[in-house]
Amino acid sequence: MSGVAIMAAVAGDMPDDRMLATLTRAAVMLFARDAATFLVPMLVVAVVVGLIQTIVSVQESSLSFLPKLLTLVAMLAIAGEGVMQGLGDFMTSGLLDMVAAIH
């Protein structure tokens, strides 16, 4: 479920504590999904590079850093716009819900 859909569900006639709990859960899930988008590919690259370094018996630190850096840059190019769009949608709907709660 997207952050906007969760925020729309939160905006109903919920008590404040349930609304806060739902909002917090949605924020944590958004953070976990967005972090996993970058961390999982970097973990896979780190394991593969570590295995290759172990097999070849080369323990150069730059050989493990550069592939992870390139993976991060590639993931930013591929998924960065979607991650930022999701965060922007979540913040926009959250601000609109806060304004609606004030009135």
N, C-alpha and C positions, 0 to 999 in steps of 0.2 A: 504494500500500500504506500502510495507516495506521501510526502510530507504535507502536501496541500490537502489531500483527502483526509488525512488524520486531523489536520487543523480544522477542517470543516466539521468533522465529527466532534471535535472538542468544543466548538463554538455553541453547541446546544445549551440546554438548560441544566447543565451539570453543576453540582456543588463545587466550590472553589478548590477543595483538596483533591477531588477526582480529576478536575480539569488540569490542575498543576501536575498531577501524577501522569496523566495521559500525555500532556505536553512534554514532560521530561522524558518519558519513554520514547516518544517520537524523535526528540532531539538526539538521544543516545543511539537509536537505531540509524538515524541519518548519519551521524558521525561514524558509527561502526561500518556502515556500508561504504561511505566515502573513503575511510582509511583503508579498508580492505581492498578497494580498487587499486591502490598504490602499493600496499604492503605485500599482498600475495604474490604478484609477479616479481617483486624484488626478492622475496624469500626463495622463490623457485630459482632465480638466477644465482643467488648466493649459494644455494645447495649445489647446483651444477658446477659453478666455478670452484667451490671448495672440493668437490670430488675430483675435478680435473687437476687441481693443484696437488691434491694428495696422491693421485696416480702418477703424476709427472715429478713429484717431489720438489716443486718450486713453491716457496713460501714468500713471495713478493707481495707486499700489502697493496701496492697500486694495481696489481692484477685482479684483486678482489673488489677494489673500490670503483674502478672505471666501468665495468659492466653494470654494476648496480646504479651508478649515476646515469648511464645511458638508458637503462630501463626506466628510471624515474622520469627522465626527460621525455622518453617515448610515451609513457603513460600520461604525462601531462598534456602532450600533444593530442593523444587519442581521446582521453576521457575528461580532460580539464574543463572543457566547456559544459559538459553535462553535469559535472559535480558542482560547478559554480551556479548553473541554472537551478539545480535542485536546492542549493543553499539559499539562493535569492528568492525562490518561490516560498520556501519555508519561512524566511524572515518576513516577506511581504504579507503572507497570510497571518503570521503571528502578530505583526503590528496592527493589521486590520482588526483582528480579534480583540486586541487590547483596547483599541479605540472604541469598538462596539461594546466592550464590557464597561467602559467608563460612562457611556451614555445610558 
